[in-house]
Amino acid sequence: MKPIRLRTALIALVVVSGSAITGVGLGKFIAGVAMAGDDAVTLEGAHNAQSGFAAEVAAASGLRRLELDPRTLPKHEVGLGQVKAMAGVTQLPMFNYSVNAAGDLGGGTYTGTIMGRSPFDRGKTTTNIPTQIVPLIITINDGITSVTYDPTIPEPCVTPGSHTSQEVITGSPIFTNNTWISNGVNVGNTQYIDAFQRAQFWSKVGGSNYHLMMQPTVLPAQHLTFGIGGTSGPGANYNTAALFGGCGFMGVVQVGDIDNAVFNLMTGPLAGQINPGTFPLFMTKSIVYTGSGTDIFSNCCILGYHSAFPSGSNLQVYSPFCVDTTGIFGPGYTSVIAHEIAEAVNDPTVFNFTPPWGHIGQQPGCQNNLEVGDPLTGTNIFVAGSNGLTYAVQEMAYFSWFFGGPSLGTGGKYSNNGTLGGYAIQCPPGGTH
């Protein structure tokens, strides 16, 4: 297998600051790991193997993966008491950028914030992101069935071997090392998100020790209840084997309810461990979210999202995500978490605006923020793990794709596995060169 490669090129970009931020974007906002081995991951020709399966399921059931725009979520902010308690907390390292968009994208200057250290500064070093995996044990009683979705116990739908959903994630390429070839360039033996960051800024970081490493720890599992007698909101269970030929049950809850629940965990029982200097990931097993109601055939299905809220003068970034062990959204387990972490890294404030793009990937209309996963949702790279599982990690669009001009990334391409050979076309009409 081969690594991921980025293309070396130039873009009109001015670095505002490479230092850690304090309160960037808040004004707008308020208004135990198993090694995956050293096999190189071959990207060319390795993606989209699940597309036929996903299309078949969608055609039969009407299900599709929906993306949540986190800007539409109710705004949260921690209370004064907790802000005082976290007075000594250091914000996750982030850098500010300013970039001039290409003329055919409307021109103009765009500014924003990305997690990590600036690839445009000298002294390129490794940045570690304290990443907290929080298993959510969720019981849903819908009056017909009562099902507990527990990511901490062995999962019969995950084969071969005996794995918990938690082990599936900690042993995945998100947190273990593989050698990645991106567009013909070896970008290193590392984690997938780091490989993508190196790939998209390769002209600035190639040959250097620039890395963005997720440092995972698993926090104690948290229990939530939905449905009849539940304390977190309504919920429903669906037998995917009977309905879609899947494996086991799929739970459905409303996205506003899961967001309120994880916010209450972050500011309640987990407040002593989670703070703006950490990046918590809330893991559910086979639980998806709807915009409203609990009908899997209506307003469904959101499999994950990333968001943030003000915490004093800092920003708390977080992301709930689903590990789909039913198989109804395709194989590979980690396309959702790859998508959400990459987007949280590149758009942590959720207000990194871009020229409007769209009519590509999961976006049927127009969108205007730096969501690197959305243009290629469903386009996956498959990786063999040393634990016997095969993982899917989603291909991502480069920074340069959104703003135009020559690519900063590997191979002169605009995504890390070469699907995007040119940059975005302004929306409408959208699409890509």
N, C-alpha and C positions, 0 to 999 in steps of 0.2 A: 504494500500500500504506500501511498505517497502523501507528502505534506501539502499545505496550502500556500500559494504564492501571490504576492501583490505586485502591481505594476508601479514602476518608478516614473514619476512625472511631476509636473508643477501645476499649482493652482494659485490664484491670487488670494492669499490668506495672510492675515496679520495677527500675531499672537498678542492678546491683551494682557494675559497674566498666566503664569505657569504655577502659581502658588495655590495652596488650599483656599477654598472660598469660605466666606462667612455670609450666609443669607442670600446667596445668589438666587435670583428669581422669586424671592419671597413676596416682593411687592406685587408682582403679577399673580402669584399664587393666591395670596390673600384676597386682592381685588379678584470517624474510623473508616478509612478509605482503601478500597481494593485497587491495586495498580492495574492499569490497562495494558501495560507492556510498552515496548518501544517500536512496534510495527508502524511503518509509515502509512498514512491514510491516503489512498488514491481518490482524488476528487473528480478528476476528469472521467465522465461517463458513469459516475457512481450515484448520481442523484435521481430523484423522481421515481424511484422504484415503487413507492407507495401510491403514486397518483392514480393508477388504474383501480386499485382497491378502494381508495377514498371516493373516487368518482362513482364506483359501483354502489357503495353504501349510500352516498348522497342521492343517487338516482332512485334507489329503492325506498329510501326513508324520508327524503327531504331534509336530512340533517346536513349541516355544514358548520365549519368552524367560523365563528364570528370573532371579530376583534373589538375590544372595548377601548374607546377613547377615554383615557383617564381624566381628561379635562372635564368630562361630564359627571364625574362622581361628586357627591357632596363633599365640601371641603372640611377637613379635620384640622384641629390645632390643639396641642397639649395644653393643659392648665398651668397656671402660674406656679403652683406647688411643685410640679414635676420639672419645670424649667429651672427652678432654683436648685432642685436636687441634682440636675445634670450640669451644673455650672462648669465643671472641669472637663466636659466631654469635648473631644476634638472631632470636627466634621470629617467624613470620608474625604480623601484627597480628590480634588476636582480642578480642572483648568478651564479658563474662558477662551473663546476663539472669536474672531471676526473674519468673515469671508465675503468676497464679492461674487455674486452669482453671475453666470454667463448671460450675455445679452439676450440670447434667444429664450432664456428663462425669466426675462423681465428685468435683469440687472438688479442693482440694489445691494446694500450691505446687510448681512445677517450675522447676528451674534448669538452665542449660546454657551452652554457649559457641558463638559464631558467628564466622566469619572476617570480618575487616574492622574498621571503626570503628563504634561504637555509633550507630545512627540516632536514639537517644533523647537523646544528649548535644548540647550546643551545639558550635559550631565545626565544622559539617559540611563535610568536605573530601574530596578524592579519595584513596583508598587504592590503591596499586599492589601487585599480587601477582606476584612473579617466578615465572612459569609455564614449566616446562621440558618440552618435548616430546622424548621419547626414542623414536626409531623402533627397533622390535625386528625384526630380520631372522631369521626362524625357518625352519629346515629340519626337516621331518618325514619320516622314512623308516619306513614301516609294514610293510616287507617285500614290498609289492605295488607301491607307488608311492613315489617320493621327490620331494617338492615343496618349493620354497623360497618363502616368503611374504615379499616384500620391499616395504615401503611407500615405498622411496626411488626406485623405478624406474617408468617410465610404465606405467599400468594400463589394459589394453585394455578392461576391463569398465566403465570410467568414461567416459561420453560426455555431451556432445560435447567435442571437443578432446583434447589429450594431457596428462593429469595424473597425477602420482604421488599415492598416498594421502596422503603428507605434505603436498603442495600442496593437496589437497582440504580438509584440516583447517586449515592456516594461512590459507587463503583463505575460510574459512567465517564465518558470523555470530557464532561463538563468539569470534573474535579480530578481527573487522572491524566497522565501524559501519553501522548502519541506524537509521532513525527508527522507534520502536516505539510503537504505540497499544495500551494495555491497558485493556480495558473502557471504551473511549471517552476515555481520558486519554493525552495525549502525554507519555511519561515520558523522552523524550530521544533524541538521535542517538548511539548508543553500542553496545557489545557486548551480546549477549543476556543473559549472566548478570548484568551490571550492571543491565540493564533490568528483569530479574526482581526483583533486590534492591530497587531503587527502587520498583517496583510494589507489592511486598508490604508495604512500610513507608511508603507514599505519604503517609499522614496526618502522618508525622513528617519526611519529607525532601522533599516536593513544593516546587518552587521554589528548592531549595537546591543547592549544589554537592556533594552527597553522591554519591559514585561508588565502585564496587569494580571496578577494571580489571585484567584479566589482561594481564600483560606477557610475551608469548611469546618464547622463544628455543628453537632446535632444537639439542639436544646430538648428539654423534656417535652414529651407529647402532650398536647392540649385537647381536651374533650369538648365537643360542641354537640348540641341537639337541635334538630329541625323537625317540623311537622307537628302532629298531635302531641301536646304536652311538651314540645320543644321550647327552648328559651331564645333561639336565635332567628326564628322565622319559619315560614312554610317550607315544605320539601316534599319530594316525590321520588319513588324508586321505579326503575324500569328494568325488566328482565331482558337483557340484550341478546341472550341466547335465543329466546322465543321470538323477539321482534326483529333482530338484525343478523342473527347467526354469530353473535359475539360470544364472549365468555363472562358469565357472572352478571351482576347487577350494576347499573349506572345510576347514581344519585343526581338529582337536579335541585338546586337552590337558587335564590335570586342574588344577583351580583351585589346589590346594595346591602343585603343582609350579611353576606360573607365579608364584605369590606368593613361593615360596622363591627363584626365579630373580631376580625384580626386587629382592627384599631383598638378595641377594648382590651385585647390581649397585650398589645404593645405598651399600652399606657396603664395597664393593670398588673396582672400577675407576672408578666415578663418585663416590667419596667426596669427592674434591676439589672437586666442582661442586655436588653435591646436599647440602643440609643443612636443618635445621628452618626456615630463613628462605626456603626455596624450595618450590614445589609441583610435583613431577615427575609427568608424565603419560606412561605407557608405552603406546605405540601399536602395535597389531598389525593386520595386514591379513588379514581373513577368517580369523581364528583365534578360536574360541570355547572356553569352558571347561565342564567337567563337575564334578559333585561327586565322582565316582569313575568309574574306567574311561575308555574312549575311544569308547564307542558313542554316536553322535550321536542315536540314538533312545532313550537311557536316561540319566537324570540330566543332561540337556542342555536348554537351552543358556544359560550365563551369558555375556553379551556385555561386561560390565565391572563394576567395583566400585570403591569407595573404602575406604581403611583408614588406619591410623596406628599408629605404635609409639613408645615412649619413647626419647628420645635425650638422655641426661643428664637435666636438669630440664626439657627441652623436648619437643615432640611433632613427629614427622615425618609429615606428611600426604602421601599419594600415591594414585595411581589408575591401574590398567591399564584399557585400553578397546580395543574392536575397531572398526575401520572395515570395515563389511560391504560389499564391492564385488560380492558374488555376487547381491545383491538378494533373497535368500530370506527375510530378515527385514524386507523393505520398502525403499522408496526413501529417499533423502535424506541418507544418510551420517552425520549428526551428532546423531541423537536420543540415541544412547548417551552420547557425550561431554557433551552438554548435561545429561542426567540425572545423570551422575556428578559433574560439577563443581558443579552446583547443590546436590547432596547433601553433597559434601565441604565446601562453604562453610557450609552450614547445620547440619551435624552432623559437624564435623571430628574430634571425639574418638570418634565412633560411640556415645557414651553420653549423648546428649541425649534423655532420657526424656520421654514424653508420656502422656496418658491412652490406654488401648488403643483402637485403631481397626482397621478391616479390612473384609473382604468388599467390596473395591473395588479397581479397578486390577489390579495384578498380585498382590495379597495375598488369597488365598482363605480365610485364617484371620484371626488377630488379631496385631497388631504394636504396639509401644509406643515407637517412637523417631521423631525428627524427620527422616524421609526424605521430602523434598519431592517427589521424582519418583515414588515407588512408587504413590500413589493414582491417578496419571494415565498410567501406562505405556501407550504405544501411541496416546496422544492428542497429535497433533503439529500444529505450525504450519509451513507451507511458505513458504520465503523464496527469492527469486531472487538469486543472486550475480552480481557483475559478470564472473566468470570463465566464465559460460555454464551453470553448474550450478544445479540447484534443490536446496535444503537443507531438511531437516526438523529442527526444534528442538522438544523436547518441552515441552508445557504443564506447569506446576508448581503444586502446592498451596501456599497461603500459610501462613505462621507461624500466623495466626489460625485457620485451618481445624483445626489440631490441638488448640487450647486453648479454642476457643469464644468467645462474646461477639461484640460488633460487630467487623467487619473493620477492620484497620488499612490495608488495601490499596485499590486502585483500584475505583471503581464500586460499592462495597459488596459486591463478590464475594469469593470465597475461593480463586480461582486466577486466573492472569494472562490467561487468555482466556475467562473467564466460565463454564467448564464446571461449576465448583463454585459454586452459588448460595447455599449455606448451609454451616455447619461440620459437622464429623464427628459421627456418632452413636457413642456408646460401644460397644465391641465386647466380648462379643456384644450385639446382633446385628451392629453395624457398619453401614457404608454412610454416607450423607451426608444432611443436611437439604436 
